[in-house]
Amino acid sequence: MSDEHEHHDHDLAHDTPKAPVPLMPDDAGSKALTDALRSSFVIVKFLMAGLVVLFFASGFFTVGPQERAIVLRFGKPLGEGEAALRGPGAHWAWPYPIDKVEKVPFSQVQSADSTVGWYAVTPEQEATGTVPPPGETLNPALDSYLLTGDANIIHVRAKLRYRITDPLRYILGFTNAAGAVTNALNNALCFAAAQFSVDDALTRNQLAFRERIERRIDQLATEQKLGIAVEQVTFSGVIPPRQLADKFRAALEASVRSERVMSEARSYANEALARAQGDAASRVGVAQSEASRMVEAVRSEADVFTKLLPEYRKNPELLMRTWQAEVVGRVFTNAQEIWFRPANMSDRLDLSRQPLKPKTAAPEAPKEDHH
């Protein structure tokens, strides 16, 4: 019976509704934490989505009108030859570190400054344009210089202007292509200086010195496959060692004076030669003109004699008298009277003038008779 009673009590306990259990403080904090975590997860999801969008959006890049770009995927270019170059416009690539975009100023003029051949200058002095005072001697550890063909020393500072003609070689062929171009410029300076004397490099033939540098850079660019074309080399300074500036200045002044005297002597020689050549040409011209005139005169007289020869053969006496009268009339143009002496005439001639005939008097008029 006790078992039945216990079973009845157990059924009553199940059938009777339980009263709500009051919330404890720990349960309220857990709920707040759960809500906060749920909100945080939502924010994190948005942030992750935004980061993904930003990640893919960072792969967009633009190439300027004077640029070319190459996309490197894990260090290897996408495409071969010209297909690897991206032209002007908008493009997309996987963001770093998957892809890396290298841009090259394809048609813009680039520049490189020489790093050898100049004396030591600090960055502060370079920025302010000040020149440090020269020491007693050159310091090989600091001062750089170039050796000329006649075993002299000069300082040269040069700038190379060039264009990139092969972007693939320029980017992929060298870790530092700009440094390779600078090394080529430095090599060309040392090479060209050894081909010229100090006077030619400083003053006399500086144009040829610069052209030799440009040709050397072209040669190195072809041999080393730099992918560039030389535009121009300019000098910002070509000077002798500052310790010997006075000596070089005196030698230059003496050279200038010598050149001036030589120039004056050459000018005088050219002037004298020109006068002599002009005088000789004038004399030759006059002689040639006189010779031509005489030849023409002789030829004309020969033609006249040739034409008169048949007439002379017909009647020599008549022709001689006619010709004599013509010659006498031409020679004695101003003579008032002319006498001819025949060949068979005696030596005594009566040269007196013939008496003038008296003039006949005019008849007198008859006198009038007044008677």
Residue frames relative to the residue before (quaternion, step in Angstrom):
aa qw qx qy qz dx dy dz
M 1.0000 0.0000 0.0000 0.0000 0.00 0.00 0.00
S 0.6182 0.5384 -0.3372 0.4628 3.43 1.03 -0.62
D 0.6348 0.5255 -0.3399 0.4531 3.51 1.12 -0.67
E 0.6318 0.5203 -0.3285 0.4714 3.55 0.98 -0.74
H 0.6453 0.5230 -0.3239 0.4529 3.54 0.98 -0.83
E 0.6671 0.4966 -0.3077 0.4623 3.56 0.93 -0.82
H 0.6446 0.5125 -0.3240 0.4657 3.54 1.06 -0.78
H 0.6306 0.5250 -0.3272 0.4687 3.56 1.05 -0.71
D 0.6527 0.5053 -0.3173 0.4668 3.56 0.96 -0.77
H 0.6456 0.5238 -0.3288 0.4479 3.55 1.04 -0.72
D 0.6422 0.5079 -0.3216 0.4755 3.57 1.01 -0.73
L 0.6351 0.5230 -0.3331 0.4606 3.56 0.99 -0.72
A 0.6405 0.5317 -0.3321 0.4436 3.50 1.05 -0.78
H 0.6729 0.4778 -0.3035 0.4762 3.57 1.07 -0.70
D 0.6838 0.4884 -0.2957 0.4544 3.54 0.95 -0.66
T 0.6367 0.5256 -0.3349 0.4540 3.57 1.10 -0.52
P 0.4265 -0.7070 0.4998 0.2615 3.73 -0.74 1.01
K 0.4230 -0.7094 0.5094 0.2416 3.50 -1.08 0.93
A 0.4726 -0.6500 0.5209 0.2877 3.56 -1.08 0.62
P 0.5602 -0.6067 0.4381 0.3552 3.69 -1.02 0.76
V 0.4018 -0.7069 0.5376 0.2233 3.45 -1.05 0.97
P 0.4374 -0.7043 0.4842 0.2796 3.63 -0.67 0.90
L 0.4981 -0.6608 0.4832 0.2859 3.63 -1.10 0.90
M 0.3286 -0.7291 0.5736 0.1774 3.43 -1.07 0.90
P 0.6486 -0.5257 0.3657 0.4113 3.66 -1.09 0.35
D 0.6371 0.5287 -0.3452 0.4420 3.59 0.98 -0.71
D 0.6385 0.5261 -0.3336 0.4520 3.61 0.98 -0.70
A 0.6367 0.5202 -0.3312 0.4630 3.68 0.99 -0.65
G 0.6547 0.5047 -0.3149 0.4664 3.61 0.97 -0.75
S 0.6328 0.5338 -0.3289 0.4544 3.56 1.05 -0.77
K 0.6488 0.5150 -0.3154 0.4630 3.54 1.01 -0.82
A 0.6505 0.5087 -0.3180 0.4659 3.60 0.94 -0.81
L 0.6455 0.5156 -0.3175 0.4656 3.55 1.03 -0.81
T 0.6359 0.5296 -0.3255 0.4574 3.55 1.04 -0.81
D 0.6577 0.5020 -0.3113 0.4674 3.58 0.95 -0.86
A 0.6525 0.5150 -0.3168 0.4567 3.57 0.99 -0.84
L 0.6558 0.5040 -0.3153 0.4653 3.56 0.97 -0.82
R 0.6331 0.5265 -0.3398 0.4544 3.55 1.00 -0.80
S 0.6574 0.4925 -0.3077 0.4803 3.64 0.97 -0.81
S 0.6422 0.5250 -0.3267 0.4531 3.58 1.01 -0.80
F 0.6411 0.5218 -0.3306 0.4554 3.56 0.98 -0.79
V 0.6254 0.5266 -0.3405 0.4645 3.58 1.05 -0.71
I 0.6624 0.4979 -0.3056 0.4689 3.58 0.94 -0.88
V 0.6428 0.5223 -0.3211 0.4592 3.55 0.99 -0.85
K 0.6259 0.5356 -0.3381 0.4551 3.58 1.00 -0.77
F 0.6554 0.4965 -0.3098 0.4775 3.57 0.98 -0.87
L 0.6525 0.5118 -0.3166 0.4606 3.56 0.95 -0.84
M 0.6533 0.5078 -0.3194 0.4620 3.56 0.94 -0.83
A 0.6418 0.5099 -0.3244 0.4720 3.56 1.00 -0.82
G 0.6556 0.5079 -0.3137 0.4625 3.59 0.99 -0.80
L 0.6446 0.5145 -0.3230 0.4641 3.56 1.04 -0.80
V 0.6305 0.5216 -0.3368 0.4658 3.57 1.02 -0.74
V 0.6472 0.5068 -0.3196 0.4714 3.57 0.99 -0.85
L 0.6630 0.4930 -0.3064 0.4728 3.56 0.95 -0.88
F 0.6163 0.5571 -0.3484 0.4341 3.59 1.01 -0.75
F 0.7125 0.4250 -0.2619 0.4931 3.56 0.87 -0.93
A 0.6442 0.5241 -0.3341 0.4457 3.60 1.04 -0.72
S 0.6152 0.5569 -0.3593 0.4271 3.61 1.10 -0.56
G 0.5847 0.5906 -0.3737 0.4119 3.57 1.22 -0.20
F 0.5618 0.5841 -0.4001 0.4279 3.62 1.21 -0.18
F 0.0762 0.7756 -0.6227 0.0700 3.57 -1.02 0.86
T 0.2922 -0.7435 0.5791 0.1630 3.54 -1.23 0.51
V 0.2451 -0.7418 0.6107 0.1294 3.53 -1.20 0.71
G 0.4282 -0.7323 0.4771 0.2295 3.57 -0.75 1.07
P 0.6730 -0.5176 0.3394 0.4051 3.59 -1.24 0.30
Q 0.7501 0.3376 -0.2081 0.5292 3.61 1.15 -0.48
E 0.6082 0.5432 -0.3452 0.4646 3.55 1.20 0.53
R 0.1309 -0.7149 0.6714 0.1447 3.51 -1.45 0.18
A 0.1787 -0.7898 0.5809 0.0826 3.58 -1.10 0.70
I 0.1618 -0.7523 0.6331 0.0838 3.53 -1.25 0.64
V 0.2548 -0.7608 0.5824 0.1303 3.59 -0.85 1.01
L 0.1351 -0.7847 0.6038 0.0385 3.55 -0.73 1.15
R 0.1113 -0.7848 0.6081 0.0443 3.58 -0.66 1.11
F 0.8102 -0.1326 -0.0009 0.5709 3.50 -0.39 1.35
G 0.7464 -0.4326 0.1990 0.4648 3.55 1.02 0.91
K 0.6771 0.4549 -0.2910 0.4998 3.60 1.23 -0.10
P 0.4483 -0.7085 0.4615 0.2900 3.64 -0.76 0.95
L 0.4128 -0.6782 0.5539 0.2506 3.51 -1.17 0.72
G 0.7805 0.2219 -0.1984 0.5497 3.57 -0.51 1.16
E 0.2904 -0.7374 0.5857 0.1697 3.52 -1.33 0.25
G 0.8208 0.1902 -0.1608 0.5140 3.53 -1.11 0.74
E 0.8314 -0.1538 0.1424 0.5146 3.53 -1.02 -0.87
A 0.5807 0.5967 -0.3759 0.4067 3.60 1.16 -0.49
A 0.6259 0.5460 -0.3457 0.4366 3.59 1.17 -0.41
L 0.6256 0.5439 -0.3374 0.4460 3.59 1.22 -0.31
R 0.2304 -0.7430 0.6140 0.1340 3.56 -0.98 0.87
G 0.3270 -0.7784 0.5104 0.1632 3.54 -0.71 1.12
P 0.7496 -0.3681 0.2708 0.4788 3.60 -1.26 -0.10
G 0.5756 0.5697 -0.4481 0.3786 3.56 -1.07 0.83
A 0.6283 -0.5265 0.4197 0.3898 3.54 -1.38 -0.19
H 0.0154 -0.7895 0.6125 -0.0352 3.59 -1.04 0.86
W 0.2264 -0.7549 0.5979 0.1465 3.53 -1.33 0.26
A 0.0354 0.7639 -0.6432 0.0384 3.52 -1.16 0.76
W 0.6151 -0.5208 0.4202 0.4169 3.53 -1.23 0.36
P 0.5074 -0.6566 0.4544 0.3238 3.58 -0.95 0.83
Y 0.6462 -0.5041 0.4158 0.3943 3.50 -1.36 0.36
P 0.6049 -0.1130 -0.7860 -0.0591 1.71 -2.08 1.40
I 0.4214 0.7020 -0.4890 0.3010 3.60 1.18 0.20
D 0.7952 0.0852 -0.0116 0.6002 3.56 0.76 -1.10
K 0.1164 -0.7563 0.6392 0.0768 3.51 -1.28 0.52
V 0.2407 -0.7854 0.5603 0.1059 3.59 -0.80 1.06
E 0.1004 -0.7723 0.6266 0.0295 3.55 -0.85 1.08
K 0.1521 -0.7921 0.5882 0.0583 3.56 -0.71 1.13
V 0.1342 -0.7856 0.6028 0.0384 3.54 -1.03 0.90
P 0.3661 -0.7049 0.5549 0.2473 3.63 -0.86 0.89
F 0.2346 -0.8551 0.4448 0.1260 3.54 0.26 1.34
S 0.8242 0.2246 -0.0994 0.5102 3.60 0.73 -1.01
Q 0.5263 0.6288 -0.4212 0.3875 3.60 1.20 -0.01
V 0.4748 -0.6535 0.5102 0.2952 3.55 -1.15 0.63
Q 0.1920 -0.7746 0.5972 0.0805 3.56 -0.81 1.10
S 0.2094 -0.7758 0.5826 0.1219 3.56 -1.22 0.36
A 0.0681 -0.7630 0.6421 0.0302 3.53 -1.26 0.61
D 0.2625 -0.7691 0.5692 0.1252 3.57 -0.96 0.95
S 0.5013 -0.6515 0.4812 0.3045 3.54 -1.04 0.80
T 0.2284 -0.7787 0.5731 0.1138 3.54 -1.16 0.68
V 0.6838 0.3837 -0.2951 0.5460 3.60 1.24 0.27
G 0.7267 0.4792 -0.3119 0.3808 3.54 -1.32 0.30
W 0.7059 0.4178 -0.2657 0.5064 3.63 1.25 0.02
Y 0.5450 -0.6217 0.4483 0.3397 3.56 -1.14 0.58
A 0.6726 -0.5328 0.3441 0.3813 3.55 -1.27 0.44
V 0.0559 0.7699 -0.6308 0.0790 3.55 -0.91 1.05
T 0.3822 -0.7233 0.5254 0.2340 3.59 -0.84 0.93
P 0.6382 -0.5306 0.3761 0.4120 3.62 -1.16 0.40
E 0.6306 0.5263 -0.3454 0.4539 3.59 1.03 -0.69
Q 0.6645 0.4813 -0.3036 0.4844 3.59 0.94 -0.82
E 0.6216 0.5327 -0.3390 0.4635 3.57 1.07 -0.69
A 0.6787 0.4941 -0.2966 0.4552 3.58 0.95 -0.86
T 0.7404 0.4008 -0.2280 0.4891 3.60 0.97 -0.80
G 0.4560 -0.7078 0.4392 0.3134 3.60 1.21 -0.22
T 0.4635 0.6703 -0.4585 0.3544 3.58 1.16 0.40
V 0.3193 -0.7385 0.5684 0.1721 3.55 -1.19 0.67
P 0.3921 -0.7201 0.5090 0.2620 3.61 -0.71 0.94
P 0.5446 -0.6121 0.4408 0.3667 3.60 -1.06 0.57
P 0.4957 -0.6663 0.4600 0.3142 3.59 -1.01 0.73
G 0.4216 -0.6843 0.5319 0.2665 3.52 -1.12 0.67
E 0.7096 -0.4345 0.3208 0.4526 3.53 -1.29 0.00
T 0.7844 0.0390 -0.0015 0.6190 3.58 1.07 -0.76
L 0.5894 -0.5425 0.4462 0.3990 3.53 -1.30 0.15
N 0.2833 -0.7344 0.5939 0.1665 3.52 -1.10 0.78
P 0.3430 -0.7796 0.4755 0.2202 3.63 -0.24 1.16
A 0.6238 0.5486 -0.3498 0.4331 3.59 1.12 -0.48
L 0.7738 0.3001 -0.1616 0.5339 3.60 1.17 -0.48
D 0.7517 0.3792 -0.2077 0.4979 3.58 0.83 -1.01
S 0.1838 -0.7650 0.6097 0.0961 3.53 -0.93 0.95
Y 0.0039 0.7938 -0.6063 0.0467 3.58 -1.14 0.62
L 0.3533 -0.7037 0.5744 0.2234 3.54 -1.37 0.17
L 0.3335 -0.7235 0.5715 0.1967 3.55 -1.12 0.73
T 0.3117 -0.7581 0.5479 0.1672 3.58 -0.86 1.00
G 0.6998 -0.4907 0.3303 0.4004 3.54 -1.30 0.20
D 0.7212 0.3840 -0.2495 0.5197 3.61 1.16 -0.45
A 0.5909 -0.6344 0.3402 0.3643 3.60 1.18 0.75
N 0.4744 0.6144 -0.4866 0.4009 3.58 0.95 0.88
I 0.4105 -0.6981 0.5409 0.2273 3.55 -1.35 0.20
I 0.0251 0.7731 -0.6333 0.0239 3.57 -1.05 0.84
H 0.3164 -0.6952 0.6059 0.2223 3.53 -1.35 0.35
V 0.0075 -0.7971 0.6020 -0.0460 3.57 -0.87 1.00
R 0.0431 -0.7530 0.6561 0.0260 3.54 -1.05 0.87
A 0.0163 -0.8272 0.5578 -0.0656 3.57 -0.63 1.17
K 0.1931 -0.7423 0.6301 0.1210 3.53 -1.33 0.46
L 0.2142 -0.7728 0.5900 0.0935 3.55 -0.92 1.00
R 0.1288 -0.7537 0.6413 0.0637 3.53 -0.99 0.96
Y 0.0823 0.8132 -0.5623 0.1256 3.57 -0.68 1.13
R 0.3039 -0.7162 0.5964 0.1977 3.54 -1.39 0.27
I 0.4181 -0.6748 0.5488 0.2618 3.55 -1.17 0.67
T 0.1348 -0.8220 0.5520 0.0380 3.56 -0.54 1.19
D 0.7713 0.1947 -0.1196 0.5941 3.62 1.19 -0.47
P 0.2272 -0.8232 0.5021 0.1364 3.63 0.08 1.23
L 0.6195 0.5596 -0.3548 0.4209 3.60 1.01 -0.73
R 0.6815 0.4583 -0.2882 0.4925 3.58 0.89 -0.90
Y 0.6501 0.5388 -0.3264 0.4248 3.57 0.94 -0.87
I 0.7376 0.4103 -0.2331 0.4830 3.61 0.95 -0.87
L 0.7832 0.3768 -0.1821 0.4598 3.55 0.77 -1.07
G 0.6541 0.5561 -0.3243 0.3972 3.59 1.10 -0.50
F 0.7962 0.2029 -0.0824 0.5640 3.60 1.16 -0.50
T 0.4989 -0.6236 0.5103 0.3191 3.50 -1.20 0.61
N 0.7754 0.0605 -0.0207 0.6283 3.57 1.12 -0.76
A 0.1942 -0.8241 0.5228 0.0987 3.56 0.11 1.30
A 0.6277 0.5362 -0.3473 0.4449 3.63 0.98 -0.75
G 0.6450 0.5080 -0.3200 0.4728 3.58 1.04 -0.71
A 0.6256 0.5277 -0.3399 0.4634 3.58 1.06 -0.70
V 0.6391 0.5085 -0.3306 0.4730 3.60 1.02 -0.73
T 0.6389 0.5185 -0.3249 0.4664 3.59 0.99 -0.79
N 0.6384 0.5156 -0.3275 0.4683 3.59 1.01 -0.77
A 0.6326 0.5200 -0.3366 0.4649 3.59 1.02 -0.73
L 0.6351 0.5168 -0.3263 0.4724 3.61 1.03 -0.75
N 0.6571 0.5033 -0.3161 0.4637 3.60 0.92 -0.86
N 0.6385 0.5225 -0.3198 0.4658 3.58 1.00 -0.84
A 0.6625 0.5105 -0.3093 0.4526 3.59 0.94 -0.87
L 0.6214 0.5380 -0.3490 0.4502 3.62 1.02 -0.70
C 0.6843 0.4727 -0.2891 0.4741 3.59 0.84 -0.95
F 0.6569 0.5224 -0.3092 0.4471 3.57 0.98 -0.86
A 0.7058 0.4658 -0.2752 0.4572 3.59 0.84 -0.97
A 0.6209 0.5522 -0.3560 0.4276 3.61 0.98 -0.76
A 0.6630 0.5121 -0.3107 0.4491 3.60 1.03 -0.73
Q 0.6582 0.5135 -0.3095 0.4552 3.61 1.24 -0.24
F 0.7393 0.3727 -0.1977 0.5248 3.61 1.25 -0.24
S 0.4822 -0.6180 0.5304 0.3228 3.52 -1.27 0.48
V 0.6681 -0.5228 0.3435 0.4029 3.54 -1.22 0.39
D 0.6563 0.5073 -0.3211 0.4569 3.61 1.00 -0.77
D 0.6520 0.5063 -0.3231 0.4628 3.59 0.98 -0.77
A 0.6806 0.4901 -0.2983 0.4556 3.59 0.92 -0.86
L 0.7050 0.4673 -0.2724 0.4587 3.60 1.00 -0.77
T 0.8570 0.0559 0.0336 0.5113 3.60 0.72 -1.01
R 0.7449 0.4905 -0.2746 0.3593 3.55 0.55 -1.17
N 0.8328 0.0531 0.0379 0.5497 3.57 0.79 -1.00
Q 0.1109 0.8402 -0.5206 0.1039 3.55 0.89 0.97
L 0.5873 0.5746 -0.3690 0.4345 3.60 1.13 -0.58
A 0.6711 0.4747 -0.2974 0.4857 3.59 0.92 -0.88
F 0.5971 0.5614 -0.3516 0.4525 3.60 1.11 -0.66
R 0.6763 0.4767 -0.2887 0.4816 3.59 0.93 -0.88
E 0.6499 0.5109 -0.3257 0.4589 3.61 0.96 -0.78
R 0.6222 0.5276 -0.3488 0.4613 3.60 1.06 -0.69
I 0.6228 0.5288 -0.3371 0.4678 3.61 1.04 -0.72
E 0.6632 0.5056 -0.3113 0.4557 3.59 0.89 -0.88
R 0.6597 0.4996 -0.3167 0.4636 3.60 0.93 -0.83
R 0.6349 0.5207 -0.3326 0.4638 3.60 1.03 -0.74
I 0.6480 0.5015 -0.3272 0.4706 3.62 0.93 -0.77
D 0.6187 0.5276 -0.3437 0.4699 3.59 1.01 -0.76
Q 0.6521 0.5164 -0.3139 0.4577 3.58 0.95 -0.87
L 0.6838 0.4749 -0.2885 0.4729 3.60 0.89 -0.92
A 0.6306 0.5346 -0.3420 0.4468 3.60 1.01 -0.75
T 0.6625 0.4851 -0.3066 0.4815 3.58 1.06 -0.71
E 0.6824 0.4899 -0.2950 0.4553 3.58 0.89 -0.90
Q 0.7625 0.3658 -0.1924 0.4977 3.60 0.89 -0.90
K 0.3514 -0.7664 0.4739 0.2541 3.59 1.32 -0.02
L 0.1152 0.8302 -0.5292 0.1323 3.54 0.77 1.12
G 0.3585 -0.7568 0.4805 0.2603 3.59 1.14 -0.49
I 0.5851 0.5535 -0.3783 0.4562 3.60 1.09 0.69
A 0.2192 -0.7262 0.6308 0.1630 3.52 -1.39 0.25
V 0.4194 -0.7244 0.4941 0.2348 3.57 -0.81 1.04
E 0.2497 -0.7576 0.5879 0.1345 3.54 -0.95 0.95
Q 0.7668 -0.2427 0.2218 0.5513 3.59 0.69 -1.07
V 0.2031 -0.7270 0.6406 0.1409 3.51 -1.29 0.57
T 0.0541 -0.7976 0.6007 -0.0028 3.58 -0.79 1.02
F 0.3380 -0.7266 0.5681 0.1870 3.53 -1.23 0.67
S 0.1923 -0.7500 0.6192 0.1308 3.54 -1.02 0.84
G 0.8035 -0.0297 -0.0113 0.5945 3.56 1.30 -0.03
V 0.0832 0.7388 -0.6658 0.0636 3.55 -1.01 0.96
I 0.1749 0.8085 -0.5259 0.1980 3.57 -0.10 1.29
P 0.5058 -0.6012 0.5041 0.3586 3.58 -1.26 0.33
P 0.6855 -0.4268 0.3466 0.4774 3.63 -1.21 0.03
R 0.5013 -0.6890 0.4308 0.2972 3.57 -0.81 0.96
Q 0.5839 0.5784 -0.3769 0.4272 3.59 1.17 -0.46
L 0.7597 0.3121 -0.1718 0.5440 3.60 1.18 -0.54
A 0.2526 0.8089 -0.5032 0.1694 3.58 1.17 0.45
D 0.6528 0.5126 -0.3267 0.4522 3.62 0.95 -0.82
K 0.6526 0.5123 -0.3214 0.4564 3.59 0.94 -0.83
F 0.6745 0.4801 -0.2973 0.4757 3.55 0.91 -0.87
R 0.6310 0.5297 -0.3403 0.4533 3.60 1.04 -0.72
A 0.6523 0.4961 -0.3188 0.4761 3.61 0.97 -0.81
A 0.6537 0.5011 -0.3189 0.4688 3.58 0.96 -0.81
L 0.6419 0.5200 -0.3236 0.4613 3.57 1.04 -0.77
E 0.6451 0.5093 -0.3254 0.4676 3.60 0.96 -0.81
A 0.6472 0.4999 -0.3228 0.4765 3.59 0.97 -0.80
S 0.6460 0.5116 -0.3234 0.4651 3.56 0.99 -0.76
V 0.6418 0.5204 -0.3237 0.4610 3.57 1.02 -0.80
R 0.6478 0.5044 -0.3198 0.4729 3.59 0.98 -0.86
S 0.6478 0.5145 -0.3224 0.4601 3.57 0.95 -0.85
E 0.6535 0.5059 -0.3149 0.4667 3.56 0.95 -0.83
R 0.6435 0.5219 -0.3277 0.4541 3.59 1.02 -0.78
V 0.6611 0.4896 -0.3091 0.4771 3.59 0.94 -0.89
M 0.6545 0.5051 -0.3128 0.4676 3.56 0.95 -0.85
S 0.6445 0.5178 -0.3228 0.4608 3.55 1.02 -0.77
E 0.6444 0.5036 -0.3214 0.4773 3.59 1.00 -0.80
A 0.6482 0.5098 -0.3223 0.4649 3.59 0.97 -0.84
R 0.6596 0.4926 -0.3116 0.4745 3.59 0.94 -0.83
S 0.6376 0.5242 -0.3314 0.4570 3.55 1.04 -0.75
Y 0.6587 0.4908 -0.3107 0.4783 3.57 0.96 -0.87
A 0.6489 0.5120 -0.3264 0.4586 3.59 0.94 -0.85
N 0.6588 0.5019 -0.3148 0.4637 3.58 0.95 -0.83
E 0.6481 0.5177 -0.3186 0.4587 3.57 1.04 -0.83
A 0.6676 0.4866 -0.3033 0.4749 3.59 0.94 -0.92
L 0.6504 0.5095 -0.3181 0.4650 3.56 0.97 -0.80
A 0.6434 0.5173 -0.3268 0.4601 3.56 1.02 -0.78
R 0.6446 0.5053 -0.3291 0.4700 3.58 0.99 -0.81
A 0.6640 0.4995 -0.3125 0.4605 3.58 0.90 -0.91
Q 0.6602 0.4981 -0.3114 0.4681 3.56 0.95 -0.81
G 0.6430 0.5159 -0.3216 0.4658 3.57 1.06 -0.75
D 0.6520 0.5043 -0.3114 0.4728 3.56 0.99 -0.90
A 0.6595 0.5025 -0.3124 0.4637 3.57 0.93 -0.89
A 0.6537 0.5078 -0.3190 0.4616 3.56 0.97 -0.83
S 0.6408 0.5195 -0.3300 0.4590 3.58 1.06 -0.79
R 0.6639 0.4981 -0.3063 0.4662 3.58 0.93 -0.91
V 0.6514 0.5023 -0.3208 0.4694 3.56 0.94 -0.83
G 0.6391 0.5293 -0.3261 0.4528 3.56 1.04 -0.79
V 0.6578 0.4960 -0.3132 0.4724 3.58 0.96 -0.89
A 0.6575 0.5091 -0.3169 0.4562 3.58 0.92 -0.89
Q 0.6623 0.4955 -0.3111 0.4680 3.56 0.93 -0.85
S 0.6422 0.5145 -0.3264 0.4651 3.57 1.05 -0.77
E 0.6627 0.4953 -0.3048 0.4718 3.58 0.97 -0.88
A 0.6421 0.5155 -0.3276 0.4633 3.57 0.99 -0.81
S 0.6494 0.5096 -0.3201 0.4649 3.57 0.97 -0.82
R 0.6464 0.5231 -0.3205 0.4537 3.56 1.02 -0.88
M 0.6775 0.4876 -0.3025 0.4601 3.57 0.89 -0.92
V 0.6369 0.5193 -0.3349 0.4610 3.58 0.99 -0.78
E 0.6575 0.4970 -0.3139 0.4713 3.55 0.97 -0.84
A 0.6470 0.5138 -0.3311 0.4558 3.59 1.00 -0.81
V 0.6614 0.4931 -0.3083 0.4737 3.58 0.93 -0.89
R 0.6455 0.5154 -0.3254 0.4602 3.55 1.00 -0.83
S 0.6445 0.5217 -0.3194 0.4586 3.57 1.03 -0.82
E 0.6611 0.4884 -0.3097 0.4781 3.57 0.97 -0.88
A 0.6281 0.5282 -0.3434 0.4567 3.57 1.01 -0.74
D 0.6345 0.5207 -0.3325 0.4645 3.57 1.02 -0.77
V 0.6466 0.5167 -0.3243 0.4580 3.57 1.00 -0.88
F 0.6601 0.4986 -0.3124 0.4669 3.61 0.90 -0.93
T 0.6409 0.5328 -0.3283 0.4445 3.56 1.03 -0.82
K 0.6759 0.4850 -0.2921 0.4719 3.57 1.00 -0.82
L 0.7119 0.4592 -0.2636 0.4613 3.62 1.04 -0.78
L 0.4902 0.6960 -0.4258 0.3065 3.59 1.20 -0.36
P 0.6589 0.4872 -0.3444 0.4580 3.68 0.85 -0.72
E 0.6488 0.5078 -0.3211 0.4669 3.61 1.03 -0.79
Y 0.6356 0.5296 -0.3302 0.4544 3.57 1.02 -0.80
R 0.6621 0.5028 -0.3152 0.4577 3.55 0.96 -0.78
K 0.6356 0.5204 -0.3365 0.4605 3.59 1.11 -0.60
N 0.8017 -0.0664 0.1032 0.5849 3.62 0.76 -1.03
P 0.1897 -0.8253 0.5185 0.1183 3.61 0.14 1.19
E 0.6559 0.5359 -0.3300 0.4169 3.62 0.90 -0.89
L 0.6686 0.5006 -0.2987 0.4617 3.57 0.90 -0.92
L 0.6696 0.5028 -0.3076 0.4519 3.54 0.90 -0.87
M 0.6520 0.5187 -0.3164 0.4535 3.57 0.97 -0.84
R 0.6689 0.4871 -0.3142 0.4654 3.59 0.94 -0.86
T 0.6424 0.5152 -0.3273 0.4634 3.58 0.96 -0.81
W 0.6752 0.4873 -0.2935 0.4696 3.53 0.93 -0.88
Q 0.6311 0.5339 -0.3334 0.4532 3.56 1.02 -0.75
A 0.6513 0.5104 -0.3212 0.4605 3.57 0.91 -0.86
E 0.6530 0.5156 -0.3176 0.4549 3.56 0.99 -0.80
V 0.6731 0.4864 -0.2997 0.4696 3.57 0.93 -0.88
V 0.6542 0.5085 -0.3231 0.4573 3.57 0.93 -0.87
G 0.6572 0.5060 -0.3237 0.4554 3.57 0.94 -0.75
R 0.6777 0.4756 -0.3010 0.4732 3.58 1.05 -0.64
V 0.6921 0.4744 -0.2865 0.4624 3.58 1.06 -0.75
F 0.7790 0.2799 -0.1460 0.5417 3.55 0.80 -1.01
T 0.0216 0.8442 -0.5342 0.0391 3.54 0.65 1.10
N 0.7755 0.3572 -0.1816 0.4878 3.63 0.88 -0.92
A 0.4717 0.6739 -0.4576 0.3377 3.62 1.18 0.05
Q 0.4153 -0.7200 0.5020 0.2388 3.55 -0.99 0.93
E 0.8056 0.0567 -0.0129 0.5895 3.61 0.96 -0.84
I 0.1367 -0.7856 0.6026 0.0322 3.54 -1.03 0.82
W 0.0948 -0.7813 0.6150 0.0480 3.60 -0.95 0.95
F 0.2290 -0.7565 0.5994 0.1265 3.53 -1.05 0.78
R 0.2062 -0.7595 0.6059 0.1164 3.52 -0.98 0.82
P 0.3343 -0.7493 0.5313 0.2110 3.55 -0.47 1.14
A 0.6198 -0.5827 0.3856 0.3572 3.50 -1.15 0.63
N 0.7425 0.3930 -0.2268 0.4927 3.66 1.02 -0.72
M 0.4731 0.6759 -0.4402 0.3543 3.59 1.22 0.24
S 0.5470 -0.6147 0.4527 0.3434 3.63 -1.17 0.69
D 0.6412 -0.5625 0.3731 0.3650 3.53 -1.26 0.38
R 0.6704 0.4690 -0.3201 0.4777 3.66 1.15 -0.47
L 0.0596 -0.7919 0.6070 -0.0309 3.47 -0.80 1.14
D 0.3344 -0.6966 0.5946 0.2220 3.55 -1.11 0.71
L 0.0764 -0.8460 0.5277 -0.0074 3.51 -0.13 1.32
S 0.4456 0.6877 -0.4812 0.3115 3.62 1.27 0.10
R 0.5495 -0.6069 0.4623 0.3406 3.46 -1.21 0.57
Q 0.5017 -0.6166 0.5060 0.3348 3.53 -1.13 0.54
P 0.5160 -0.6492 0.4408 0.3435 3.66 -0.95 0.86
L 0.4724 -0.6697 0.5006 0.2789 3.43 -1.06 0.86
K 0.4782 -0.6543 0.5073 0.2928 3.53 -1.06 0.77
P 0.4604 -0.6771 0.4826 0.3109 3.65 -0.95 0.93
K 0.4880 -0.6608 0.4911 0.2898 3.45 -1.11 0.72
T 0.4484 -0.6796 0.5173 0.2635 3.61 -1.00 0.81
A 0.4088 -0.7182 0.5061 0.2469 3.56 -0.86 1.07
A 0.5077 -0.6480 0.4822 0.2997 3.50 -1.07 0.77
P 0.5110 -0.6509 0.4510 0.3344 3.66 -0.93 0.77
E 0.4602 -0.6806 0.4994 0.2749 3.52 -1.07 0.85
A 0.5182 -0.6333 0.4842 0.3098 3.50 -1.15 0.67
P 0.5234 -0.6427 0.4463 0.3373 3.71 -0.96 0.75
K 0.4361 -0.6951 0.5114 0.2552 3.49 -1.01 0.83
E 0.4576 -0.6858 0.4992 0.2668 3.54 -1.04 0.83
D 0.3459 -0.7132 0.5747 0.2036 3.53 -1.09 0.85
H 0.2447 -0.7975 0.5395 0.1144 3.55 -0.68 1.11
H 0.5577 0.6007 -0.4199 0.3897 3.48 1.22 -0.07
